[in-house]
Amino acid sequence: MLRCAGRFRLYAESGVRDIWDIWGGVINDREAELDQWFRAEVAATTPGSPRPLQEAIDATGLTGQRCAELFDAQAASRHLDLAARRLTREGHGFYSIGSSGHEGNVVVAAALRVTDPALLHYRSGAFFVHRARQVPGLDPIRDVMLGVAAAAADPISGGRHKVFGSKPAHVIPQTSTIASHLPRAVGLAFAIERAAHLRLRSEWPADSVVVCSFGDASANHSTAAGAINTAVHTAHQNVPIPILFVCEDNGLGISVPTPRTWIEQAYGSRPGLAWFDADGADLSAALATASAAAEYVRAHRKPAFLRLRTVRLLGHAGSDVESAYRRPAEIAADLRRDPVTATARLLIATGVRTPAEVNARYDEIAEQVAKAAESAWNEPKLASAAAVIAPLAPARPTVVRTDALRSTPEGDRNGSNGSKRSANTVPVHSDSDSGETAGSGEQLTLAQAVNQTLAQLLTRDPDVLVFGEDVGRKGGVYGVTKGLQQSFGVRRVFDTLLDEQSVLGTALGAALAGFVPIPEIQYLAYVHNAEDQLRGEAATLSFFSGGRYRNPVVVRIAGLAYQKGFGGHFHNDNSIAALRDIPGLVIAAPARADDAAAMLRTCVSAARVDGRVCVFLEPIALYHTRDLYRAGDGAWLAPISGVRHADIGRARVHGTGAHLTIVSFANGVPMSLRVARRLAADGIHARVLDLRWLSPLPLEDLLDNARATGRVLIADETRRSGGVSEAVCTALLDAGFDGRLARVTSADSFVPLGPAASTVLLDEAAIESAARALLAAPAPR
């Protein structure tokens, strides 16, 4: 293949005007048609009288200079789309969705400050180009082409995904599918001013406006509806929510039409949501409307909705053939509303540029893109699994341990923690590694340990927030957060509305604003309503940004089964397979008070230090458990003094029995300990290995204790299919364990209401029976 730039010069010198001949090969009809339309319209536009660039060209005050700058960004976005399609066809680029027809979104970038955080739709290319060009040293053309080519030099994702993102330009990378980024955007808008009030360091000024763009089809998704509802609901309570929702309405969701008036009907008259409407093909009017929307949000600190009417040119994506589902008249009508062509006509008609100058500038930008494309496809790609997954799970255990052992606020943070101490607050006052705290020698239940540890963390660090449905005034359904709001105030501990997507989105946005949020999901079954906020948003942000953006979050989830007299499936849920499948996610499952305290502190430190996303799974049935072997023995209580840290991925061993290792976690641990005591009465000595961490699994401790006895029974309260025991068995076999191995689990069933639950859940009788069977079996040869 001839080199792109040289081919461009060859055709330019020969007078060939079809820019898409520069790379040779078969010309795509739609791309050629779009280019020919642009050139024909430019040639047909009557030039206006020449005028100085700094002079306003209309009543809105738009100058010729600014109009030319915005045209440059629109043309660059267009040529980037066409280059991406060409690269993909020739095997040098990879799947990407273009912005052609949406270039009117450049006005949104022009209406905002560079420091206003932006979470962008995948068609907001012109916004990205114009925003990035305002930051010295950035080259958006090269950056986008590196992403298209999946080059390791891509400055945002490092070749992992094609996204619009830039740390210096304050563009937070999003996949932006099905509006999944809207809850995070609302959370960030909520947290920006809260961070300023608490005097936390944040990269965004207190008067920032968060902008979030998405498509008209996504506006129908429950994620979008929930996020916008959360913004309005929160603002209704006079809480600042400075967010500008931008719906880029092209009237299509891949092939499914959106009714022309639907977005306005759905959002145009909603109380508490300011409505703005603009035609993306009319640069001047759209800029005036976008500026008014941005000024409204900045001044009033309330949400606004800007519907930007656009068209979609060249189909949904590179492989989409829109003629299969759209009539030629519809495609032609969209072409007549091409925003790049419209801006070119505006430049010519107002005397800013001549047709020849517009075409020359258009071709000059095409050459810049061609050169960037050639350079990008020659860049090295990620070449190893280690390189790909590097941002997923950074681990600095020594630094995490140091942070967990701290007794004073982090040194580089400033200001008051905003707490209002009362008698039930337990301040940390010791600087020693022993972790002694006031009153910490008391024997505590698991729930009490979590409560006191949260109080310690809130006292120590102003960046910690605790929130969720019922966690504030009520103190949680099980009293775990009781007294915290009274002690630390509603800015640090607060109730949310009933929407798990918004709870997690608030956490993800607050994490960006400088907090270490600890949101609560009331029951494990409810997290499945919002799982994509963990999988598609929280876990991927570091991946798609090469670690430049992180999600320091600890999600507390009350879960698992064995509640008495209350429950059914939604309150007794033992399914965690979907969580364990998320790359980089840390899952903690403490069984008793001392572990709960240490592991919670470690999770918070891992979030703060390494940006880890942690799920802290609290077994409901063990919240208030006091006894282990007999009524009144208090053997399941424990003090939390001296237990301020527990290494991620390290298990806890109970006993030194040499005959059998019982591997379990959470509710299975006290059951296994009782079984071990009964076995001991018969001269069979078993040790119980509490996994504690379900991801990553404590492989070293697991293998050591398996080999110590040669017989392993996994007592798994989750389901047989997709449960934890499958992973434990696999880990042992992969490591070469050749001893006896068995597992006993709950059934592949939802948990029913009442006594029937005992028919499907793991119990002590099943553990004991399986243990005796395993011990009776002959050792493998």
N, C-alpha and C positions, 0 to 999 in steps of 0.2 A: 504494500500500500504506500502511495506517495504521502509524504508528510503533509499534515493539514495546512500549516501556515504557508508552506511553499505552494501548495495547490491553490490556496486562496489567492495568492499574488498572481499566479498564472491566469486564473479566471478573471481577476480584476483587471489585469492589463489587457486581456482580450475582449473586454467589454461585456462578458457574460454577466447577466444580472441575477440569475437564480443562485442565491447564496448556498442552497443545499446541494449544489453540485461540487462543493469544495472538497468533499471526502470521496467522491466517486460512488459507484454502485448504483443500485436502483433507487430512484427518488420516490419517497413516500408521497402518494397523491395528496393526502390531506396536508402534509407539511408544505408541499409545493403550492397548493391552493392558498394556504394561509399567507405565504410569502408573496405570492402574486397579487393577492387582495391588498396587502399592505402597500405594495409599490404602485398599484393602479390608483388607489385612493390618494396616496401622496401626490402623484402626478396630476390628479384631477382637482386638487384643492387650489383655489385661487389665493395667491399670496397677498397678505395685507401689507400695509405700509411699514417699512422697517422702523423699529423702535429700540431704545436702549434696553439692555437686559434687566436693569434694576427698576424699570418702570412697570407699574401694575398693568395687567392686560385685561382686567375685568373689575367688576364692582366688589368682588370679594377681597381684593388686595393681592391676589396671586401675581407675583412678578414673573417676567420672562425667564430670569435666571433660575428661579425655583422650578418653574414648569419644565425647563430643560433638564434639570437635575432629576426630577421625578420620571421624566421620559427615559433617561439613561437607565434608571433602576428597572423600569418596566421592560425596556428592550433587553437588558441583561438577563432578566428572569426568563423572557421568551426564548432567547438564544440558549440559555442553560437547559431549558426543557427540550429543545430540538436536538441539542448536542447529546443529552442523556438518552434520548430515543435512538439516535444514530449509534452511539456507543453500545447500547444494549443489543441492537440488531447485529452489530459486527463482533460481538463477544468480548468487548472491552469494558462494558459497563453492566450494571445489574439493575434489577427491578426498581423503578422509582415512579412516583406519581407526579405529574406535571402541574404547573400553575397557570397554564395558558388559558386566558379568559378571565382569570382572577387578578390580573395585574393592577386592578384598581385598589387593591389592599395597600398599595404604596402610600396612600393618603393617611392610613392609620399610623404607619411609622412616622410620617411627617408631622402628625398631630401630637405625638408623644415625645417625651424626653428619652435620651439614650439610656438613662438609668432606671426607666420604668421596666420592671421585669415582664418579659413576654413569653407566653406559652402558646406556640403557634400550631395552626392547622397545616397539614402537609401541602396545601396549595398556597401558602402565604409566602411565596418566593420573592415577590417584589418587596414586600415588607422587609424580609431578611436582608436583601441586597442593600436597600436604602439605609436600614438601621446600621448594618456593619460598616458601610462606607463613612459613617459619621465618627468612627473610632480610628484614630491614627494607627497605621500599621496593618489593618485588616484588609484582606483581599477576598471579598465574598465570592467572586467568580472562581478563583482557584479553590477556595474551601469547599464550595458546593460540588465542583467536579471531582475533587478528591473523594468526597462521600459517594458520588455516583460510581466511581471506579473501585470502591471498597479498599482504598489505599490506606496503609498503616499510618501515613503522614496526615490523614484527615485530622484537623485540629480539635474536633469535638468528640467523635466516636472512635477515632483511631482505626477506622475501617470495619467497624462492627455493624453499622447500620447507616443508612442514608437518612439523616435528620437535619432539620434546621436548628442549629444551636451554636452559641458562642458565649463563653464566659466573659470576655471583655465587653461584648455588646449586650450582655444581660438577657440573652435569649436562652431559655432553659429547654434543652432538647426533649421533645415529646414524640411518641409514635402517633398520637392524636387520633387513633382509631376509635370509633364509636364514642367520641367525646370523653374518653377515659381520663383526660387531663383536667377536666373542669373542676372536679372536687378538690384537686390539689391547688388549682388557681384560686378558688374561693378560700381555701385554708391559708394561702399565702397572703391574700388581701386582709384576712382576719388578723393575721399574726404580725404584719408589718408595724402597725401602730402600737400593738401590745409590746412588741420588742423595744420600741422607742420609749414607751412608758417605763419599762423595767430597766432601761438603759443597758440593754444588751448590744453587743457589737453586731451590726447587720450591714450587708453590702448595699442595702437600698435605703434611700432617704425616707424619713417618716411621712413625707407628703407624696410618696410614689403612688402611681396608678398601675395596677396589675392589668395587663391586657391578655385576653384569651380568645383565640379565633377557632372556629369550627364550621362544619358544613351544615346545610339545611337538613340533610338526611339524619345527621347525628343529633340535631336538635330534638328529634323525636325519641331518642334513646332514653331509657330510664336514668342513666347516669347524668345526662345533661339536665333532664327535668329535675332530678333530685338536687343537683348542684345549684341550679338557678333558684330553686325553691329555698335552699339553705341560705343563699345570699340574701334573698328578700326577707326571709324569716328572721335572720340575724339583724339585718338593718332595721327591721320593724321594732326591735328592742333597743334601738338607738346605739347599737354597737357599730363602729365604723367598718364598712366593707367597700373599700375603694377599688372596684373591679369593673372593667369595661368588657362585656361580652360582645364579640364580633361574629355575627353569623354571616359567612360568605355564601349567599343563597344563589346557587346556579340552577335550581329547580330540578336537580337529579340526584338520586342515590344510586350510583352505578347505572342501572337501566330503569329504575323505578322513578317516575316523576313525582315531584313534590307539588301539590296544588299551588298555583301562583300566589294566592292570598293567604296561604296557611300560616306562614311564619308570623305575619302581622296579626292574624287572628289569635294565634296561640300566645304571643308575647307582647303584642302592641298596646294592649290596654290593661296590663297587669298592675294593680296598685303596688307602689314601692319599687317599681322597675321603670326607670326613665327610658323612653323609646326614641330612637333616632333612625332615620331611614335615608339611604343614599343610593344613587345609581353609580356603580363602579366604573361605568364608561364615561362619566362626566367628571373629569378630574377636578375642575374648579369647584363645582357644587359639592362633590363628595369630600373634598378637603375641608371645606367650610363646615360641613356637617360633622365630620370626624373630629375636627378641632373643638366644636361645640360640645360633643359628647365627652371628649377627654377633659375639657375644662369643667363640665358639670361634675364628673366623678372626683376630680381633684379638689374642687371647692366644697362639695357637699359630703364627700367620703361615703357615697352611697352607690349602689350598683346601677349600671346603665346597659342597655341593649342596643347595639348598632346593627341594623340589618343592612348589609352591603350587597346590593343586587349585582350579580355577576353572570357570566356565561361560562360554559365549559367547552373549550375547544380541544380537538384532538382526542376526544374520548376520555374514559376514566383513567386509563393507564396505557403504557406502551403496547400491551397485547390486546387492548380492547378495540373491537370493531363496532363503532356506534351505529353504523348503517344497518346493523342487524336488528336494532330495536328503535331507531329514530327515523322519521320521515325526512327526505332530502330538504323539504321546505323548512323544517325545524333547525336542521344543521346550518342552512343558509342564513336563517334569521339570526342565529347566534354569531355567525361570522360578521354580519353587518354591525354587531355591537362590540366588536373587538376593541378592548380598551387601549391597547398599544397604538392601534391605528387612530383611534379617537384623539389621543394626546398628540400624535403627530399632526393631525389636521389642525388642532388647536394652536400648536406652535407656528404653523404656516399661516393660518388665517389671521393671527394677531401680529404678524410681522416679526416674530422672534427669529424664525429661520426660514430659509427658502426650501422648496422641495428637494433641490440637489443637496443642500446641507443636511436635511433630515436623512436622506438616503445614505449619505456619506457617513454620518454618525452611526446609523443603524449597521452599516457594513463594518465600520471600525470596531464596534462592540462585538460583532460576530467573529471578527478575527481574534480579538482578545479571548473569546470563549474557545475558539478552535485551538489556539495555542495552549490554553489551560487544559483542555481536554487531552491533547496529545501528551502533555507533561504528566497529567494525572494517570493515564492508563499505563505509563511506564514506571510508575512508582511501585515499590514492593508492597505485597499484601501480607497480612498476618499469616504466619507460617507454622504456628504450633498451638496446641490446645492451651498451653500455659500462657501464651501471649493473649489469646482470646479471652480467657477467664480471669486474667489478672485483676481487673477492677471489681470483680464480683464479690470477693470475700477477702479483703485485706486483713491481715492478722498481725497485730503487734502485741502479743500477750504480756510482755514485760511492761509496756506502757499502759496497757489496760489495767494490769494489776496495781500499778502505781496510782492510777486515777481512782480505782475502786477503794484504795486504802486511804485516800485523802479525807481529812476531817475539816478542811477549810475550803472556801470557794476557790474555784480554779483561778490561778494567778493572773491570767490575761483577760479576765472578765471584770467588768466594772459595775459599781452601783449596788443599790439595795436589792435584797431578794423580794421585797414587797410583802413579806409575811406579817401576819398578826398573831403573835405567839399567845397561846393560852396554856392552861395547866396540863392539857393532855398532849402538848407537843413534846417530842423527845429530841432535844437538840444534841448533836454530836459535839463533844468537847475535847476528846482525846486526840493527840497527834501521834500516838503510838500505833504500831502495827497490830496491837491486840484488839483494836476496835472497840474498846469498852465504851458504852454509852450509858447515859443516865437511865437507871432502872433496867438495863438490858440483861441483868442476871436473872430476871423473872422467867419462869417456865411459861412458854407461850404456845398457843395454837398456830397453825399455819396462817390463818386469817389475821391474827394479831401480829404475826411477824411481818406480813406484807404491809399492814397498816403502819407499823412503827418504822419500817424501812422507807416507805414512801415519805413519812414525816421527816426522817433524817435527810433524805435526798432533797426534799423541798427546802429544808432549812439550810442545807449546805450550798446548794447551787441555784442561782436565780434563773437558769435556763430550763429548769424542769417544770413541765406543765402536766397536770393530771386531769383528765376529762372523759366524759362518756355519759350515756343515758343513766340518770339516777345517782351518779357518783357524788354529787354535791350535797344538797340539803339532806337527802335521804341517807347518804353515806353508802350507797350501793345496796343491791337487793340482799346481799348477805352481810352487810355491815363492814365490808373490808375497807372502805374509804371513810368510815365514820369519823367525824370531827376534823377532817382535813380542811374542808372549806372554811369552817369557823376559825381555824388556826392560820390559814394562809390567804384567805380572801378569794373573791370570785375571779380575780384575774389569773390566779394560779391553779385553782381547782374549780371546775365548772361543769354544769350539765349541758348536754347537747340535745338536739332534736332526735327523733327516732328514725335514723337513717344511717345504716352502717357504712355506706359508701361515703357519706359526708363526714362521719366520725374519722374514718381513716384518711380521707382527703384533707381534713383539717390538720391531722397529724403530719401529713407529707408536706403541706404548705408551711406549717409552723417549723418543721425541720429545716426548710430552706431559709427561713427568716432568722435562724440562729438558736432555736430552742432544741431541747431534747424532750420531745413529747412522749407521754405515757398514756395513750388512749386505752379505754376499756371497751371491749366487745362483751355484751352482757352474757351471752351463751355461745358456745362453740358452734352450734348449728346456725347461728345468725351470721357468722363470718362468711359463710358460703354465699350470702346475698351480695357480698362486696369483695369477693376473693380477688378479682382482677385489680383492685387497688393495691394488693400486696404483690401479685404475680406480674401484672402488666405495667404497673407504675412504680411501686416502691423498689422492687428487686431489679428493675431494668434501668433506673435512672443513672446509677453509677456505671453500668455496662455501656449505655449509649453516650455517656459523657466522658469516658475514659477516667472516671474517678474525679472529674472536676466538680461535679455536683453529687451530693450524697443525701441519704435519707436516715439520719440518726433517730430511729424510732424504736420504742419498746411497746409492743401491743399486748396488753394484758387481756387474756381470754379465760373466763370461767367456763370450765368444760368437763368432759368425760362423764361417766355414768355413776350409778350406785346411790343416787339420792333416794331417800326413803319418803314415801307419802307425797311425792311431788314429781312431776316429770312428764314421761312420754318422750317422744323423739326429740322435740325441740329443747328440752331441758336435760336430757340424758343422751348426749351425742358422743359417740366414740370414734368418729371418723376424722383422721388427721392426714390421710394420704395426700390430699390436695396441697397441704402445707409443706409436707416433706419433699414434694416434688419441685419446689421453687428453688432455683440455684441461688446459693449464697445466704439463704434465710437461716437464722439461728432459731432453734426451737428448744426452749427450756421447759422441763416438766418436774418441778420439785415435789417431793412427797411429804416433807415435814418442815417444821418452822425454821430450823437453822439453815437448811439448804435453801429454802425460799428466800431468806434474807440475803445470803451470800450471792445466790445466783441472780437475784434482782439487781443488786448493786453491780455485779459484773456485766449484766446486759446493758445497763445504763452507761457504764464506762465504755463498753465495746461500741455502743452507738455513738457516743461522743468522740472517742478516739479514732475509731476506724470507719465510722459511718455505717455500721452494721444495722440491718433490719432484723429485729428480734421479736419472736413471739414467746410470751411468757404464759404458759398453759397451766392454769391453777385448777387442781382437781376439787370440784365443788364438795364432793362427799367427804373430803379430808379437811375442809376449812376449819371446822370446829371440833374435830376429833381430838380427844384427850387420852383415851386409853388404847392399849395395844393388846394385851393378853387377857385381861379380865377387867370387869367394871371397877372403876375407881383407882386403877394402878397409875394413871397419869403418865404412862410410859411413852406416849406419842407426843408429849409436850417436850419443848427444848428451849434453852436460852439462845439468844442471838448475839451474845457477847463473843468477840474474837472470831466472828465468821463473816468478815466483810468482803470476801472474795472466793470464787470457785472457778477454777480454770475451765474455759469452754472446752467441751469434748473430753472431760475427765469424769469418770464414774465414782461412785461411793460404794465401798464394800462393807457389808455387815457380817462379821464372823470370819472364822478361818477354817471352816470345815473342809475336809480333804476328800469327801466322798462324792459331792455333787455341788455344782454351781447353778443356782437358780437366778436367771436374768430377768429383771422386771423393771417397772417404773411406776410412778404415781400410785394409784389405788392398789396396784399389784404388789407393791413393796410390803405394806403391813400384812397383806394376805400371805405372801411368801414367807415372811418372818414367822408367822404363826404356824405355817406348815413346817418350817424348819425346826421349830421347837417340838412339834409332835414327832417328827422323824428322829430327833435327838433322843427322845424317850425310848426309842427302839435301837439305839446305838448307831444311827445313821447321821453323820455330821455334814450338814450342808452350809454353804455360805450363800448370801444373797447379794447379788450385784445390782445396785440401783443405777440404771443408765444415766438418769438425771437429764442428760442432753440427748434429744432425739434427732437433732441435726446440728452440727455434725455428730455422728455416733462416736462414743469413746472407744475407738477400735483397739488402742493399745491395752487399756485396762480389760476390755472384753476378752481379748486373746490371752492375756496373762492369766486371768482367772479361769478361763476355760481349760487351759493346759494344766493348771494347778490341780484340777480334779479329774480331768479326762472325760467328764460327763456334764453336759449342759442341758438344762431345761429352760426354755423361754416361756415365761408366764406373761402373756400379752393380753391386756384388756381390750385392745382394739380388734377389729375384725380379722378373720383368717385371710381373706383376700384383700390385699392392699394395706395390711396392718404392719406394725413395726417389726413383728417377728420375721417377716420375709426378709427385711433388710439385715437383721441380725444373723440369720442363717447364712445368707449370701456372704456377709462379711467374714464369718468364720471359715466358710468353705474356700473363699478366695484367698484367705491367709494360710491355707493348708492345714487347718485343724482336722485331725483324723480320729477324734474321739467320738463318743456317743452323743447324739444330738437329737433333741425332740422339742416340740412346741405345743403349747396348749393356749387356746385363744377364745375370744367371744365368737359367736356365730355370725355368719354373713347375713345380718338382719338389722333393720332399724330397731330401736329400743322401744318396746311397747309400754303402755301405762300399767301401773299397779304391780301385783305379784308376778305377772307373766314375764316381767323383765328378768327375773332370775333364771328363766328357761333359756335365755340367749346370751347371758353375760358370763364371763369367766368367774369362777368361784373357787373357794379354798378346796372343796372336795375334788374338783377337777385337777387342781394343781397337785394335790397330794397323790391322787391316783396316778397321774402321769409321772410323778417323781418316782413312785415305787415301781412302776412298770419299767422305767428307764434303768433303775438300779438293778432290777431283776434280769434284764437282758444281758446276754454275754457281751463282753468287750470285743470290739472289732479286731480282726487279726491284722 
